[in-house]
């Protein structure tokens, strides 16, 4: 399971920065939105 940074990088490459959402990053990482906001408030 990739982490948040890896998931974000893959998503930015696939859809671009402007189209990326926090939920999409979470979906790719296999984690939860709460965990993401816990680390990146």
Buried (B, 14 or more C-beta within 10 A) or exposed (E): EBEBEEBBBBBBEEEEEEEBEEEBBBEBBEBEEEEBEEEEE
